[in-house]
Amino acid sequence: MKKVLSFALMALTMGFVFTSCDKEENGGEEAAKSFTLSYSLSKADSVYLSTDSTTKVGYYYKADITVDPFVLVHGWGAWGFGGGFTYSSCTNDTTASNSNLSAITKKGVKGNTYFISYTGSENYGLPAEVSFKDGKAYQAKECYVTNSTSAYLAIKEGRDEYGSCKPWTENDKFTLIIKGFNGENETGTIEFLLADGLDVVNTWQQVDLSKLGKVTSIKFSLSSTDASQYGMNTPAYFCLDQLTVTE
C-alpha cells in the first residue's frame, strides 16, 4: 500500500505519460512514439513516500515508482525519503535542510509537481536510476533539471543544516552526471553544471540527452568541489521534470 504525505495531510495523485506520434516529413510515415514523464499532485506542499516494506537495501526500503514505461528507483525508511526519486509539489525555498524536498523553482516545468532525487550510496540511500518497465531500449531525447532548495541555499548562501558547507567561490562547481546504459554497456555520459562558480541554477534548464542513444536505463549522480574525506558537503539533491524518450 502506498500513500502521499503532505506533511500531515493526504494528497491524491495522478501520474501521466504524455505520448505523441508525429508524421515524418518525407513519405508521411509515422515517426517513433514519444513518452514524456510527468506527474500531478492535487495538493500543494505534498511529497510521495511509499509504505512498502518488502525489499530492504542498506538502511532503506526500495519501492519503485512505475509510470509505464518509466520505472524510477524510490526509497524510504525511518528517516523519510531514502534516495532515488520521489515526486513533490513542495514550495519551501527558504529552509536549508535535507528534509526540505522542494525545488528552488517551487514548481515543475508545466505544473506544480516535479521529481526530486537524492543520489546517495546504497548504504545511505538508493541510487538515482530511471529504467523501463518492458525492459526494451528507448532513444533518450531530453529532460529538464534544476537545483533543490537545500543544494541551492548551501551553495548560494552557505546555509546547510550541518554547517559543513564552505564559502562558495568562482572556482567551485556542482555537477550533475547523467549516464546511459543499454543492458550492462554504458552508452554515453552528459555533464550539466547546476552551479558554475557563482552562477547557480534557479530555473528549469533543458538538457539534450540524445547523445546517450538507445538506453535501457539512465543513472544520475552528483559531484561537487565542496567535499571532504567523507564525501560531498553540498547536499546531494537535484530536481528532474519532463524526461522524454522515443521508441
HELIX and SHEET records of a PDB file:
HELIX    1   1 THR A  149  LYS A  156  1                                   8    
HELIX    2   2 SER A  210  LEU A  212  5                                   3    
SHEET    1   A 3 LEU A   9  MET A  10  0                                        
SHEET    2   A 3 LYS A   2  SER A   6 -1                                        
SHEET    3   A 3 VAL A  47  SER A  50 -1                                        
SHEET    1   B 8 THR A  13  SER A  20  0                                        
SHEET    2   B 8 SER A  34  LEU A  41 -1                                        
SHEET    3   B 8 TYR A 237  THR A 246 -1                                        
SHEET    4   B 8 TYR A 114  TYR A 118 -1                                        
SHEET    5   B 8 GLY A  80  SER A  88 -1                                        
SHEET    6   B 8 HIS A  74  GLY A  77 -1                                        
SHEET    7   B 8 TYR A  60  LYS A  62 -1                                        
SHEET    8   B 8 LYS A  56  VAL A  57 -1                                        
SHEET    1   C 5 THR A  13  SER A  20  0                                        
SHEET    2   C 5 SER A  34  LEU A  41 -1                                        
SHEET    3   C 5 TYR A 237  THR A 246 -1                                        
SHEET    4   C 5 TYR A 138  ASN A 147 -1                                        
SHEET    5   C 5 GLN A 205  ASP A 208 -1                                        
SHEET    1   D 5 THR A  13  SER A  20  0                                        
SHEET    2   D 5 SER A  34  LEU A  41 -1                                        
SHEET    3   D 5 TYR A 237  THR A 246 -1                                        
SHEET    4   D 5 TYR A 138  ASN A 147 -1                                        
SHEET    5   D 5 LYS A 214  VAL A 215 -1                                        
SHEET    1   E 7 ILE A  65  VAL A  67  0                                        
SHEET    2   E 7 PHE A  70  LEU A  72 -1                                        
SHEET    3   E 7 ALA A 128  PHE A 132 -1                                        
SHEET    4   E 7 SER A 217  SER A 224 -1                                        
SHEET    5   E 7 LYS A 173  ASN A 182 -1                                        
SHEET    6   E 7 ASN A 185  ASP A 196 -1                                        
SHEET    7   E 7 ASP A 199  VAL A 200 -1                                        
SHEET    1   F 2 ALA A 227  SER A 228  0                                        
SHEET    2   F 2 GLY A 231  MET A 232 -1                                        
END                                                                             
